[in-house]
Amino acid sequence: MTAIDDLLRLAPPPSAPVCATGDWSAVEAALGLGLPADFKTLVTRYGYGLFADFIAPLTPFGERNLLQEQADRILIRESSFRKHNPEKCPYPFHPEPGGLLPWAGLDNGAYFCWLTVGEPDDWTVVAWNPRSWFYEPHALGAVEFLHGLLSRRIETETCGLFDEDDEDVLAPSTGFEPAWT
């Protein structure tokens, strides 16, 4: 079994994913780097929507390229803070070499990012909460990380993403809900 198979069983995808297909070559050219195969599969199978009612993969297709938009927004928004507080920012931001590139946004303002070092399929996922400036690396791909989080095999407490009130929010029954078109 692969990580995507595990995720598909845990959170069945929609029959008609929203914003799930497009030109990956154009997306990668705009970003200036390749993307992990598991993320491409995630987007193709699920499209845009929410896992567990609050984790949104940043699909690059549809009316807006959310992947590029969030990368640009983070670079602009965080550059001044990073310049004045380098000790609180252990990672650069994309498009800087090895920079963090968000691949999912959370409704609490946190992100799941890749640390873009090495080959795309080997990138580490970094859970990042910009409100508290906690970073938590996980040596996993996006799909394996997402499955681990939803199945409760992975916790991100040190990143401040979830609190005690979120005890049941990651129950597998919450699954995936596609965005409305």
MARFI-40401 format. One record per residue (C-alpha): residue in three letters; z, x, y. Coordinates in Angstrom, 2 decimals. Layout:
<pts>
 rest      zz      xx      yy
  ALA       Z       X       Y
...
</pts>
This chain:
<pts>
 rest      zz      xx      yy
  MET    0.00    0.00    0.00
  THR   -0.73    1.11    3.53
  ALA    1.29    0.45    6.65
  ILE   -1.25   -2.13    7.85
  ASP   -1.02   -3.97    4.50
  ASP    2.76   -4.06    4.85
  LEU    2.49   -5.37    8.41
  LEU   -0.09   -8.01    7.44
  ARG    2.30   -9.35    4.79
  LEU    5.29   -9.30    7.13
  ALA    3.51  -10.84   10.12
  PRO    0.27  -12.56    9.10
  PRO   -2.51  -12.13   11.68
  PRO   -4.27  -15.02   13.38
  SER   -7.47  -16.33   11.84
  ALA   -9.26  -15.82   15.17
  PRO   -7.68  -12.88   17.04
  VAL   -7.97  -12.91   20.84
  CYS   -9.52   -9.89   22.61
  ALA   -9.80   -8.02   19.31
  THR  -13.26   -6.49   19.34
  GLY  -15.32   -4.34   21.62
  ASP  -16.72   -0.88   22.12
  TRP  -14.11    1.65   21.01
  SER  -16.37    4.52   22.10
  ALA  -16.36    3.21   25.68
  VAL  -12.57    2.78   25.61
  GLU  -12.08    6.32   24.33
  ALA  -14.54    7.72   26.87
  ALA  -12.68    6.00   29.71
  LEU   -9.36    7.39   28.47
  GLY  -10.81   10.82   27.82
  LEU   -9.43   10.98   24.28
  GLY   -9.80    9.44   20.85
  LEU   -7.38    6.80   19.60
  PRO   -5.53    6.52   16.29
  ALA   -7.33    4.61   13.53
  ASP   -4.24    2.51   12.78
  PHE   -4.15    1.20   16.36
  LYS   -7.82    0.24   16.18
  THR   -7.07   -1.67   12.98
  LEU   -4.03   -3.31   14.59
  VAL   -6.09   -4.54   17.53
  THR   -8.96   -5.68   15.30
  ARG   -6.68   -7.66   12.97
  TYR   -4.24   -9.11   15.54
  GLY   -5.86   -8.92   18.96
  TYR   -3.77   -9.75   21.99
  GLY   -0.51  -11.64   21.56
  LEU    3.14  -11.07   20.77
  PHE    5.06   -9.74   17.81
  ALA    8.57  -11.18   17.60
  ASP    7.96  -13.04   20.87
  PHE    8.15   -9.90   23.03
  ILE    6.07   -6.92   21.77
  ALA    2.48   -7.01   23.07
  PRO   -0.08   -4.53   21.77
  LEU   -2.19   -3.39   24.72
  THR   -5.65   -4.41   23.65
  PRO   -8.46   -2.74   25.57
  PHE  -10.81   -5.70   25.10
  GLY  -11.32   -8.97   26.91
  GLU  -11.37   -9.46   30.66
  ARG   -8.92   -6.59   31.18
  ASN   -8.47   -3.24   29.49
  LEU   -4.69   -3.44   29.20
  LEU   -4.47   -0.04   27.54
  GLN   -6.10    1.72   30.50
  GLU   -4.38   -0.49   33.10
  GLN   -0.90    0.31   31.80
  ALA   -1.66    4.02   31.53
  ASP   -2.87    4.07   35.15
  ARG    0.05    1.94   36.36
  ILE    2.66    4.15   34.71
  LEU    1.11    7.34   36.07
  ILE    1.11    5.98   39.62
  ARG    4.50    4.26   39.43
  GLU    6.41    7.09   37.75
  SER    4.86   10.20   39.31
  SER    7.15   10.24   42.36
  PHE   10.28    9.70   40.27
  ARG    9.22   12.45   37.88
  LYS    8.50   14.83   40.73
  HIS   12.02   14.36   42.10
  ASN   13.82   14.03   38.74
  PRO   12.03   16.29   36.24
  GLU   15.16   16.57   34.07
  LYS   14.93   12.83   33.31
  CYS   11.26   13.01   32.32
  PRO   10.80   15.15   29.21
  TYR    7.16   14.15   28.74
  PRO    4.10   14.19   30.97
  PHE    2.05   11.01   31.40
  HIS   -1.56   10.49   30.34
  PRO   -4.07   11.83   31.44
  GLU   -2.01   15.02   31.64
  PRO   -2.38   17.09   28.46
  GLY    0.02   15.80   25.81
  GLY    1.00   12.90   28.07
  LEU    2.55    9.61   27.05
  LEU    0.01    6.82   26.62
  PRO    1.42    3.29   26.20
  TRP    0.05    1.23   23.31
  ALA    2.44   -1.75   23.50
  GLY    4.50   -3.35   26.24
  LEU    7.75   -5.22   25.82
  ASP    8.83   -8.17   27.89
  ASN   11.90   -6.21   29.05
  GLY    9.76   -3.58   30.79
  ALA    9.93   -0.99   28.01
  TYR    6.94    0.58   26.27
  PHE    5.92    2.01   22.97
  CYS    3.81    5.05   23.73
  TRP    2.04    7.82   21.92
  LEU    2.79   11.43   22.64
  THR   -0.84   12.57   22.77
  VAL   -0.35   15.99   21.18
  GLY   -2.66   17.03   18.34
  GLU   -5.03   14.75   16.49
  PRO   -4.76   11.02   17.32
  ASP   -3.82   10.00   13.77
  ASP   -0.91   12.46   13.94
  TRP    0.54   11.29   17.27
  THR    4.23   10.50   17.51
  VAL    5.39    7.13   18.81
  VAL    7.88    7.33   21.67
  ALA    9.95    4.27   22.53
  TRP   10.53    4.48   26.27
  ASN   12.68    2.41   28.56
  PRO   11.80    3.30   32.17
  ARG   14.78    1.35   33.51
  SER   17.26    3.71   31.85
  TRP   14.99    6.72   31.30
  PHE   15.66    6.95   27.61
  TYR   12.98    8.28   25.32
  GLU   13.16    8.02   21.56
  PRO   10.47    9.78   19.49
  HIS    9.50    8.57   16.03
  ALA    7.19   10.72   13.90
  LEU    5.17    7.67   12.85
  GLY    1.93    5.96   13.76
  ALA    1.86    2.72   15.74
  VAL    1.47    0.38   12.77
  GLU    4.11    2.09   10.62
  PHE    6.51    2.09   13.58
  LEU    5.86   -1.59   14.33
  HIS    6.34   -2.56   10.69
  GLY    9.53   -0.49   10.50
  LEU   10.86   -2.14   13.64
  LEU   10.03   -5.68   12.51
  SER   11.42   -5.08    9.03
  ARG   14.59   -3.55   10.52
  ARG   14.04   -0.17    8.81
  ILE   13.78    1.44   12.26
  GLU   16.20    0.93   15.12
  THR   15.73    1.93   18.72
  GLU   19.25    1.41   20.01
  THR   19.44    4.80   21.73
  CYS   16.42    3.81   23.77
  GLY   18.21    0.76   25.12
  LEU   15.43   -1.61   24.08
  PHE   17.65   -4.12   22.32
  ASP   21.20   -5.24   22.84
  GLU   23.66   -7.11   20.66
  ASP   22.20  -10.45   21.75
  ASP   18.87   -9.44   20.18
  GLU   20.32   -9.46   16.67
  ASP   17.89  -12.05   15.32
  VAL   14.91  -11.44   17.60
  LEU   13.24   -9.11   15.11
  ALA   13.48  -11.48   12.18
  PRO   10.21  -11.37   10.24
  SER    9.85  -15.11   10.64
  THR    9.07  -14.57   14.32
  GLY    5.78  -12.95   13.20
  PHE    2.81  -12.71   15.54
  GLU    1.64  -15.29   18.04
  PRO   -1.84  -14.80   19.50
  ALA   -2.38  -15.16   23.23
  TRP   -4.07  -18.27   24.49
  THR   -7.67  -17.93   25.51
</pts>
